[in-house]
Amino acid sequence: MTEFLHPSIFFVVCAAAVWLLPGRLGRWLPPVAAALAIASVLAMQPGSYTRFSYLGLTLGLGRVDSLSTVFAHVFAIQALIGFIFALHVEDRWQHVAACMYIAGAFGCTFAEDYVTLFIFWEMMSVASTFLVWLRRVPASTRAGIRYFLFHILGGLLLLAGLLLRHQATGTFAFEAADPAAARFYDTLIMLGFCVNAAVIPLHAWLPDAYPEATVTGAVFMSAFTTKTAVYVLLRAFTGFEILGIMGTLMTIYGVVYATIENNARRILAYHIVSQVGYMVAGVGVGTAMTVNGACAHAYAHILYKGLLFMGAGTLLYAAGTAKLSELGGLFRRLPWAFLWYMVAAVSISGFPLFSGFVSKTMTITGAAEAHHTWLALGMEFAAVGTFLSVGIKLPYFAWFGRPDPGIALKPVPRNMYAAMAIAGLLCFYIGVQPGFLYRLLPHPVDYAPYTPWHVLQTLLLLGFTGLGFYLLRRKLVPEAKLNLDVDYFYRLIGRWVLALARRPVELIDNWWTEFYNRAGLRGLMNVAGGSVWFDKRVIDGVVDGTAVGVRRVGHTATGVQTGRLQDYLAIAVVLGLAVFAAVWYAG
Amino acid sequence: MSAGAKRLRNIMLACLGLLVLLNVFIRPHDPHFGLDAVPGFWALFGLAGAVILAKGAKGLAHTVLGKEENFYEKGSEDTRAQGAK
């Protein structure tokens, strides 16, 4: 046990302590937990730890190898940066939710079997939903519900897949699937992973929910959910060619939406889809070089995307809005936020000397060397779009552009700047010392980023993208509009279906009320009283007023949904059990 | 356009020209298909990519994708919601 101390332990203990400690003391604990997690990751030795038997299953919580270490490494660092950024937040529930969320991410990273993975996977879903809800505005409440329902779908796909797989193979071991002999259950598991990796067309939860999350919650969420999904895809589905194609489509899809979006945090959310596309493509091509590229890009991406969300979050925190059409000319009044934002922007664009350059080109070159020329070209095109929207458009209209509209700015706490400085310096350090990152990668690295040609090619590509923006700058003015995405289908069509379903459900409800009154089920219900008390006091207490807000929405929008948080959680459990029962029965 | 801005623009354009000139001497060590070895290919790729993306995406936004900001709230009685700030 001395070689492995599970990092999740620190965060779970920390969550409990923050919950129980009185006053403001608890806020200082999460950074300490993150520092301990960094120490434990650095001290880890490869091997399998924390195995135990439960109900005849062998569960493994501690698989440490080169693949899990690189992800754990950056997760721990980003946890520290995120908690420093969130140090001023007085709402203790946000710290509790973030701790449980990160504990879930570490649990997935070290899971050796699908049962363990599934438990931590669901823990992440629930905890991250709270990071959306805790912004406590009606829009975030509704976005959180959609987010949670969509992740239930992903979780159910994963659950059905892993149970069918167990039926067929007799094992829950979480190991690589063979691309040449993929079965139906492999597809189900992959789809479950793809929901969290925001693979199109399963991605719409991401740009829907992240811009509605709390300022600090979005920083955490941008790092962990999609990258945990990339990790599990790498673990199980390396070399599945469909992922190469879908990944490349994601890179382009994301930048198209980012080009027309107005909300800064939604632009960044679409760029997660785009950037995770590079990683998914790397998994799909599946050579040693692209697997390395996917890991390296995940590492670099977590740091610069967190920093981008910190920059946009600072705008939202200080100015009260993240809409580009309402911002402008702020670089004089928020110079440090501007500086660190630009460090992240040139990193994501892949400028030489910054982290994106040493990781993105690796994936693209790897795809080209594996003779996936079209995929490589698609990714180069997406790189153009990345620079166009995050590197030029967003900063131009937020920080320069129009003259300062004279918005009253709230003072920005120093800890937010400190966190941005750490992340920015790391982006630069990885850019100039790529060896630091390359040493962590699962395969030996045979790639030199700083050749004259790579540097020149990048400068040509980005320089002339800049010229394109200059020529079209009047056409690219952000507009205060909403852009339809695939969530249209589950938002509006879902509403129609529910409206149609209302009558039969009302009939059943009337019948049930009648039955309930006659059969005298009241005594039974009293037993459930205790759990109702827990629901009302504990869960509603955490998300103060959320249940009330949701109930109103649910009432008008659907008529079927009761709109109470605890009911959704109960539905999730019941659906899960139903799938479980069906699969066991069928076997 | 002020004189300073004009000078800045000219300097930037000169830098771009210099990059293309360098491309004549610095060639890809392992071109992946014939065309990418031609000097200026990636310059054209970047410029054309930016123009196609900007025109194409804005075209989509102005036809099928773009809706009013409260598009999803319409038809529900909950009018307090204002979408993301």
Contacts between the chains, C-beta under 8 A, distances in Angstrom:
chain1	res1	chain2	res2	distance
A	138	B	78	6.8
A	138	B	80	5.6
A	138	B	81	4.6
A	139	B	81	5.0
A	139	B	82	6.7
A	139	B	83	5.7
A	139	B	84	6.2
A	142	B	81	7.0
A	211	B	84	4.3
A	212	B	84	5.4
A	255	B	53	6.7
A	256	B	53	6.8
A	256	B	56	7.2
A	256	B	57	4.8
A	256	B	60	7.2
A	257	B	57	7.7
A	259	B	53	5.9
A	259	B	54	6.4
A	259	B	57	4.0
A	259	B	58	7.4
A	260	B	57	4.9
A	260	B	58	6.2
A	260	B	60	7.1
A	260	B	61	4.0
A	260	B	65	7.1
A	260	B	66	7.5
A	263	B	84	5.3
A	265	B	84	6.9
A	266	B	84	6.7
A	316	B	85	7.0
A	320	B	85	6.6
A	321	B	85	4.8
A	322	B	84	7.1
A	322	B	85	6.6
A	323	B	85	7.0
A	368	B	32	4.3
A	369	B	30	7.7
A	369	B	32	7.7
A	373	B	32	5.5
A	373	B	33	5.5
A	376	B	32	6.6
A	380	B	45	6.7
A	380	B	49	7.8
A	381	B	45	7.8
A	381	B	49	5.1
A	381	B	53	7.7
A	384	B	45	7.4
A	384	B	46	5.5
A	384	B	49	3.7
A	384	B	50	5.7
A	384	B	53	6.7
A	385	B	49	7.2
A	385	B	50	7.9
A	385	B	53	5.0
A	388	B	50	5.3
A	388	B	53	6.3
A	388	B	54	7.0
A	451	B	29	6.7
A	452	B	26	5.0
A	453	B	26	5.8
A	453	B	27	7.0
A	453	B	28	5.2
A	453	B	29	5.6
A	456	B	19	6.9
A	456	B	22	5.9
A	456	B	23	6.4
A	456	B	26	5.1
A	457	B	28	7.1
A	457	B	42	5.1
A	459	B	19	5.6
A	460	B	19	5.3
A	460	B	20	7.2
A	460	B	23	6.4
A	460	B	40	7.9
A	460	B	42	4.2
A	460	B	43	4.7
A	460	B	46	6.4
A	461	B	42	5.0
A	461	B	43	7.8
A	461	B	45	6.5
A	461	B	46	4.3
A	462	B	46	6.7
A	463	B	15	7.0
A	463	B	16	5.1
A	463	B	19	5.7
A	463	B	43	7.4
A	463	B	46	7.0
A	464	B	16	6.5
A	464	B	42	7.7
A	464	B	43	4.6
A	464	B	44	7.4
A	464	B	45	7.8
A	464	B	46	3.5
A	464	B	47	4.2
A	464	B	50	7.3
A	465	B	46	4.5
A	465	B	47	7.3
A	465	B	49	6.8
A	465	B	50	4.6
A	466	B	12	7.6
A	467	B	13	7.8
A	467	B	16	6.2
A	467	B	46	7.8
A	467	B	47	5.8
A	467	B	50	7.6
A	468	B	46	7.0
A	468	B	47	5.0
A	468	B	48	8.0
A	468	B	49	7.4
A	468	B	50	2.6
A	468	B	51	5.1
A	468	B	54	6.8
A	469	B	50	6.2
A	469	B	54	7.6
A	470	B	9	7.8
A	471	B	51	7.3
A	472	B	50	7.4
A	472	B	51	6.6
A	472	B	54	4.7
A	472	B	55	7.6
A	475	B	54	6.0
A	475	B	55	7.5
A	475	B	58	6.0
A	476	B	54	5.7
A	476	B	58	7.2
A	479	B	61	7.4
A	479	B	66	7.3
A	480	B	69	5.9
A	481	B	61	6.9
A	481	B	66	4.7
A	481	B	67	6.7
A	481	B	68	7.1
A	481	B	69	6.4
A	482	B	66	7.4
A	482	B	67	4.9
A	482	B	68	6.6
A	482	B	69	5.1
A	482	B	70	7.8
A	482	B	71	5.0
A	482	B	72	7.4
A	482	B	83	7.2
A	483	B	61	6.0
A	483	B	65	4.5
A	483	B	66	6.0
A	483	B	67	7.4
A	484	B	64	7.2
A	484	B	65	4.9
A	484	B	66	7.9
A	484	B	67	6.1
A	484	B	71	7.9
A	485	B	65	7.9
A	491	B	72	5.7
A	492	B	72	7.5
A	495	B	75	8.0
A	552	B	78	6.3
A	553	B	76	7.2
A	553	B	78	5.4
A	556	B	76	5.3
A	556	B	77	4.4
A	556	B	78	6.0
A	557	B	76	5.3
A	557	B	78	7.8
